[in-house]
């Protein structure tokens, strides 16, 4: 028996900040580009649509409240037209897509989730995972998900699962996916220049991905957002917050093999796409 082989794409990009329509259009263009380059799986950053609430780190809760309202209005419903557009792009490109979004709760006025949307290469909505526990200051924006969305999807490119950012340090969440026979793991992150000064975001992300791949004998696709001058200009309100947001070495995207080693060169800070050829037969022997 031979297991699937395919090309994966890890997208490191910035949204058009809080502009949902433009961000979805950008994502569809990237899906098309990656599909033309042979990708069968395209992975986007955490909450790519339509952006991350950096104001939670640079403002007081009162100061950030109007920004939360803007984010809620710019968030998406699932299902909805934005997911339909992304699904159409995935179908046309013939690729599976995993993308982070801000999801509105359908029954609550003001509740948001940090969600991962899984789309098939035929344009089907496979499922949605809501981040279980928002990290640090993120609790000011997102409600917590629950274990019902810890799902692995059996696809033509292998058994596909994913976690958002800090969930990749959650041992039981990772086990829940590995116990379902996960072969390909997506680790979706945001650029976090606002982390403590002694916290190296790039190395922290790589260590998590390498550990999960080695422990589970899986491929991990790491997709991290980039932070642009436009985002800094929008959210920085003084010199201190600007310096926090402009801190380099805060984002990395890469693809890790089942032996725990990074395949090829990681992409740090800049926008771009990292590609790697995945051969699930390599998952048999490591460990």
C-alpha positions in Angstrom: 0.0 0.0 0.0 1.2 3.5 -0.9 0.2 6.6 1.1 -0.6 10.0 -0.5 2.1 12.4 -1.7 1.3 16.0 -2.4 2.6 19.6 -2.2 1.7 21.8 0.7 1.8 25.6 1.0 2.2 27.5 4.2 1.1 31.1 3.7 2.7 33.9 5.6 0.7 37.0 4.9 -1.0 40.0 6.5 -4.8 40.6 6.1 -6.2 43.9 4.7 -6.7 44.9 8.3 -10.4 44.7 9.4 -11.5 44.8 5.7 -13.2 41.5 5.3 -14.1 41.7 1.6 -10.5 42.7 0.6 -9.0 40.1 2.9 -11.1 37.3 1.5 -10.2 38.5 -2.1 -6.5 38.4 -1.1 -6.9 34.9 0.3 -8.7 33.7 -2.9 -5.8 35.1 -5.0 -3.3 33.3 -2.8 -5.2 30.1 -3.1 -5.2 30.5 -6.9 -1.4 31.2 -6.9 -0.6 28.2 -4.7 -2.8 25.9 -6.8 -1.0 27.0 -9.9 2.2 26.0 -8.2 0.9 22.5 -7.5 -0.3 22.9 -3.9 -3.0 20.4 -2.8 -3.1 21.9 0.7 -3.0 25.7 1.4 -2.7 26.8 5.1 -3.4 30.4 6.2 -2.6 32.1 9.5 -4.7 32.3 12.6 -7.7 34.8 12.3 -6.5 35.9 8.9 -10.0 37.1 8.2 -10.0 40.0 8.9 -7.2 40.4 11.4 -5.9 40.0 15.0 -6.9 42.3 17.9 -3.5 43.8 18.6 -5.2 46.6 20.6 -5.7 44.2 23.4 -1.9 44.4 24.0 -1.4 48.1 23.5 -4.6 49.7 25.0 -6.7 49.5 28.1 -9.9 47.5 27.8 -11.8 50.8 27.6 -9.6 52.2 24.9 -9.9 49.0 22.9 -13.6 48.7 23.2 -14.4 50.6 19.9 -11.9 48.4 18.1 -13.7 45.3 19.4 -17.0 46.6 17.9 -15.2 47.2 14.6 -13.9 43.6 14.7 -17.3 42.1 15.6 -18.9 43.9 12.6 -16.1 42.7 10.3 -16.2 39.1 11.5 -17.9 36.4 9.5 -20.8 34.0 9.9 -20.3 30.3 9.2 -21.8 29.3 6.8 -21.8 32.6 4.9 -20.7 34.4 1.7 -17.1 34.7 2.8 -16.8 30.9 3.3 -18.6 30.3 0.1 -16.1 32.5 -1.8 -13.1 30.7 -0.2 -14.7 27.3 -0.9 -15.2 28.3 -4.6 -11.5 29.3 -4.8 -10.4 26.0 -3.2 -12.5 24.0 -5.7 -11.2 25.9 -8.7 -7.6 25.5 -7.5 -8.2 21.8 -6.6 -6.7 22.3 -3.2 -7.7 21.8 0.4 -7.6 25.0 2.5 -7.3 25.7 6.2 -7.8 29.3 7.2 -8.2 31.2 10.4 -11.2 33.5 10.8 -13.0 35.7 13.4 -16.4 33.9 13.7 -19.5 35.5 15.0 -21.7 33.5 17.4 -25.0 33.1 15.6 -27.0 33.4 18.9 -25.2 36.1 20.8 -24.8 39.8 20.1 -21.1 40.4 20.8 -19.6 36.9 21.1 -16.7 36.1 18.8 -14.6 32.9 18.3 -11.1 32.4 17.0 -11.9 29.7 14.4 -10.2 27.5 11.9 -12.2 26.7 8.8 -11.4 23.4 6.9 -12.4 23.3 3.2 -12.0 20.4 0.8 -10.7 20.5 -2.8 -14.3 20.0 -4.0 -15.4 23.2 -2.2 -17.0 21.4 0.8 -17.0 22.9 4.3 -15.4 20.0 6.2 -15.7 21.6 9.6 -14.8 24.4 12.0 -12.5 24.4 15.0 -13.0 27.1 17.7 -9.9 27.9 19.7 -10.4 26.2 23.1 -8.8 28.9 25.3 -7.9 32.3 24.1 -4.3 33.2 25.1 -3.3 36.0 27.5 -4.9 39.3 26.4 -7.0 37.5 23.7 -9.6 36.7 26.4 -10.8 40.3 26.0 -11.9 39.4 22.5 -12.8 35.7 22.0 -15.0 33.3 23.9 -13.7 29.8 24.4 -14.6 26.8 22.2 -15.1 23.3 23.3 -13.8 19.8 22.6 -16.4 18.9 20.1 -14.4 20.6 17.4 -11.2 18.7 18.0 -11.7 16.7 14.7 -9.5 15.0 12.2 -10.8 14.9 8.7 -10.1 11.8 6.5 -9.2 13.2 3.1 -7.5 12.2 -0.1 -4.3 13.8 1.2 -4.4 12.0 4.5 -6.0 12.6 7.9 -6.0 16.4 8.5 -6.2 18.2 11.8 -5.2 21.6 13.2 -4.9 23.9 16.2 -4.6 27.6 16.6 -1.5 29.2 18.1 -1.1 28.5 21.8 -3.2 25.3 21.5 -0.1 23.7 20.0 1.2 23.6 23.6 -2.0 21.9 24.9 -0.9 18.3 25.4 -4.4 16.9 25.6 -5.7 18.8 22.6 -2.7 17.5 20.5 -3.4 14.0 21.8 -7.0 14.2 20.8 -5.9 14.8 17.2 -3.1 12.2 17.3 -5.5 9.6 18.8 -7.7 10.0 15.7 -4.7 9.1 13.4 -3.7 12.6 12.3 -1.2 12.5 9.5 -1.0 16.2 8.6 -1.3 18.9 11.3 -1.8 22.6 10.6 -0.4 25.0 13.2 -1.9 28.4 12.6 -0.3 31.5 14.3 -0.3 35.3 14.3 2.8 37.4 14.4 3.2 38.4 18.1 5.7 41.3 18.4 4.0 42.3 21.6 5.3 39.2 23.5 7.6 39.7 26.5 11.1 40.9 25.6 12.7 37.6 26.5 10.3 35.5 24.4 11.5 34.5 21.0 8.3 33.9 19.0 10.1 32.3 16.0 11.9 29.7 18.1 8.8 29.0 20.3 6.8 28.2 17.2 9.5 26.0 15.7 9.9 24.1 18.9 6.2 23.4 19.2 5.9 22.2 15.6 9.0 20.1 15.8 7.8 18.4 19.0 4.3 17.6 17.7 5.7 16.2 14.4 8.3 14.1 16.2 6.0 12.8 18.9 3.1 12.0 16.5 5.1 11.1 13.3 3.1 13.7 11.4 3.9 16.5 9.0 3.2 20.0 10.5 2.3 23.0 8.3 3.1 26.2 10.2 1.4 29.3 8.8 1.9 32.6 10.6 0.6 36.1 9.8 2.8 39.0 8.9 2.4 42.4 10.5 2.6 45.4 8.1 3.2 49.1 8.5 -0.5 49.6 7.8 -1.4 47.5 10.8 1.1 49.3 13.0 -0.2 52.7 11.9 -3.8 51.6 12.6 -3.3 50.3 16.1 -0.3 52.1 17.6 -1.4 55.0 19.7 2.0 56.2 21.0 5.8 55.6 20.6 5.8 52.8 23.1 3.0 50.8 21.4 4.6 51.5 18.0 8.0 50.1 19.2 6.2 47.0 20.5 4.4 46.4 17.2 7.5 46.9 15.1 9.6 44.4 16.9 11.2 42.0 14.4 11.6 38.2 14.6 8.0 37.8 15.6 6.7 35.5 12.8 7.8 32.3 11.1 6.2 29.9 8.6 7.6 26.5 7.8 6.9 22.9 7.2 8.2 20.2 9.5 8.6 16.5 8.7 7.7 13.5 10.8 11.3 13.2 12.0 10.9 16.7 13.7 13.1 18.5 11.2 12.2 21.6 9.3 12.0 20.9 5.6 13.7 23.6 3.6 14.1 27.2 4.7 11.6 28.8 7.1 10.2 32.3 6.2 10.7 34.9 8.9 8.6 38.1 9.2 8.2 38.7 5.5 5.1 37.9 3.4 5.4 34.9 1.1 4.5 31.2 0.7 6.6 28.2 1.8 6.2 25.0 -0.2 7.2 21.5 0.5 6.5 18.1 -1.0 4.7 15.8 1.5 5.2 12.0 1.3 3.1 10.3 4.0 5.1 7.1 3.5 7.8 8.9 5.5 5.5 8.8 8.6 6.0 5.0 8.9 9.5 4.7 10.2 10.4 7.7 12.5 10.3 7.1 16.2 
